Amino acid sequence: MSEHDHGCQHDQVPGLKTQPHCCPCSRDIEPDEVSRRGFLGGMGAAAALGSMALGGLSWGALAADQPELPEAPKRRPLVVKPVFLYSTYQKAPQTSWRAWGGIQTQQDVEKEIASIKAELEAIPKAADFPIRFLPLAAVRSASQLKESQDLASADAILAYAANGGLDGITSFGKPVVFFIRHKSGPLYLWYEIISPIYLRQHTDNLLVKGITDQDVVVDSQQEVLWRLRSLCGLVNTVGSKILAVGGPSGWANAQAPDLARAKWKLDIQTVDYKDLAKLIQAARQDQAAVALAKKRAGDYLKLPETELRTDRAFVENAFLLEQIFRKLMAKANCRAITVNSCMGTIMPMSETSACLALSTLNDDGWQAYCESDFVVIPSGMLATAISDRPMFFNDPTYPHDGIITLAHCTGPRRNDGKNLDPAILLSHFESDYGVSPKVNMKIGQKVTNIIPDFKSERWVGFLADIVAHPFLPICRCQIDVKYTLPDILLAERMPGFHWMTIYGDYMREIGYALRRIPIKWEVLG
């Protein structure tokens, strides 16, 4: 079945020159055509060039390689090299023989080393992300780090900048977070001079490449923690793999997958729909796989605050499809998957929609995206890698009266990473087929909204609160979020199309990571 022959039928809409389509299609479209995802066209065919196809696919091989239901891989730990930069002084008559600070003698140094080690032991216990510290290096200048045998294995450097030399610490190609003491221990000299002497190099402008004022922390371990959380998300996103069923695409931008590869170093593996169809057919003949899907569907429907308003067979087929997706991701050794042409091509072969399969994958720690839109997918990968919470891939509407409606058909339920939100299982709205969860997200919950631009140059972010989960004739999972910034500001500044929304406030972490890509992070409000 071709991308255009997917059975999605609409009545002719007055004023349109052709029938609108449900999914992004690679055809040329007249300027006044208006269908929700099709009017600017998807670019899957052109963008798929350069992707690597996942080969050797058969249900028998997948089932043999993964006899159990695969679980989502965990985030890899951020590996940090802690460094203590210090100097000691000798008293001399009638001259200024010491600088500011409480690190003066070797005894002071030894005492501070013990304090730093205790702090480093406490950080992983307080962190909500995986982190591993290499042995502390106590050096008088950053140039001595060349002798550290383990520095190459570090993702980042945490520099306790007392009174040693900082020059050259960026030459190792690692992000650096500087920690300086004011009241948390012996006063550090760099508390006085890190801005004029190091950051600005005796000028009025920041001159150290890759370092800004945002990389300096005074006293607060919590301030250190969120920066390391950001870097953990970054290292779990850059260079990661994602499986693209039907190939990668980009809403209104044929170059989106190439930009994702260039900026995020994504390894995009592909699965052809012909191969997926064969896998589904074979899985249906596997009595154990079908029995497992039916059992999992039954268990899901017994979950508290779960209501079924569509055919149960759609739910069972969704869990069979989800099991195939899990095994494909395990074979590709990745945590993420996206489905192109998900509002048409996949429905006849799976006899359901992909919505619930993607929703449950996100609930179980995988990353699952519809539409294969690599304009926005990197933002979801980053937000999930930072927070270890599922993201809500959504379509925005138009801001008004401090409210904007966000909607899609693949909303996750375990939005705080632990607890399930209530859900009604309905048909997919535009096709009135299959199963899609209407997730009633938590009223009053603060959310971070990420709005990527088409060119991957400027992302916009703002905080909002969920104030309603209406039941409009649109994508099933829908929320109204309330913000405090002017409507016109949001309307004028929001780029691109699709958004990512995630429970909690991760504005700082996202901006800190984006600086290193680089992508501009524009905070509204």
C-alpha positions, 0 to 999 in steps of 0.5 A: 500500500502506498503512502497516498493510498492509505484509505483515509477519506474526507469529503471535499472541503470547499476552497481546497483544490485537492482532498486533504490527507490525514498524514504528511505526504510528499506531494506538492501542495497548493498554497491554499490547501489546509489539512492539519498535517498535510498542508505543508507536506511531509518529506519522508522520501527525500529525508530518508536518504542516508538512513541505515535500514535495520536488516535481517528482520523476521519474527522468528529471529526477533522472538528467538533473540528476545524471548522475553518482553524487552524492557527499556534500557536505562539512561547511562550515567553522566561520568564526571571528573572532579577537580580541586584547583588550589594554591598554598602560600608562604609568609614573607616580610613586608609584602603581600604574600597571600591572596584572599581565601581560606585555603592557605596551607597544606593542612587547609588543602587536606581538610578541603579535599576531605570535605569535597569527597564527602560532598561528591559521595552525597551527590549521587544519593540526592540525584534523580539521574544516574551519575558517576564520579571519577577520583578527585584530582587535586592540582595547582593548575588546570594544565596538570590535568594532562596527567590524569589518565581517566580524564578522557572517559569523563563527560564533564568536569566539576571544578572546585575553583579555590585559588589554583590556575584555571587557564586551559581547563576548557582545552580538554573538550569537556563541559565545565561547571565551576563550584566556588565557596562563599559560606559553604566552607573556606572562602575561595579566591575565585569568589572575588575574581572569576568574572574579571580575570577568568571569564572576561580576561581583564576586559568587559566581555566574556572571552573564554570559549564555551564558558559563560556565567551560567557555568559558575555556582556559588555554595549551592549543591542544588545549583550544581545538581541541575546543571549535571542533570542537564548534562546527563540529558545531553549525553543521553541524547547526542549520538543516540539511536532512534528507529524510524518505521517508514523512514524519517520525515520532517513536518514542512522541512525536508532537511529536518532528519539531516539537521537532527543528524548534524546537530544531535549526531542521531543514528537514525535506523529505518524499518520498511513498512513491507518488513513491518507488515511481514512481522505483524502477519507472522506475529499473529500466527505466534500463539504465545505472542497473541496470548501475551498481547491479549493478557497485557490488554486485559491487565491494562483495561483493569488498571484504575481509572481506565475506561474502554469506549472502542472495540477491545480487539483494537486494544489487543492488536495495539499490544501486539504491535507494541511487542513488535516495536519493543523487539525491534528497538531491542534489536537496534539497541536503542530506546526510541522509535518513531512511526511515519504515516502513522495515520494511514499506512500502519492501520490496515496492516496492524488492524488498529492505530499506533496511538496506544502502542506508542502511549504504553511504550512511553509509560514504560520508559521507552521513547515513542513518537508518531509522525516521524517529525524530526523537527521536534523529536530531538526536543522530546529526546532531550526532555525525556533524557533530562527528566526520565519522564515521558513527553507529550508530543502535541499540536498547539492551537492559537493562544488567547485569554491566557490559554492554549489547547494542546492535543494529540492522540498518543499522550502518555499516562505515567507523566510524572514518571511514576503514577498513571493519569486517568484515561478513556480509550477511544477511537483515533479521532480523524479515522474513527478507527483503532484505539487512542487514549484520552489522558486526563492529565493532572489539573494544576500540574506545572508543565514545560513547553518546548517549541522547536523551530523548523531550522533547528536554530531557535527553540522557545520555551515557557511554563504553564499550568494544566487547567482543563482536559476538555473533550473537543472534536480534535485529537483525543488527548487534549489539555488547556494550559494557562500561562502568564505571558501576553497572548500576542507575545506567544503568538508572535514568538512561537516557531515551527509547529509541533510542541513537546510538553513535559510535567515539571519545570525543566527550563534551566536544564534544557537551556543549559544543554541547548547552548552546547549544540548550539541552539538558541533557547528563548524563554518566554515569561 
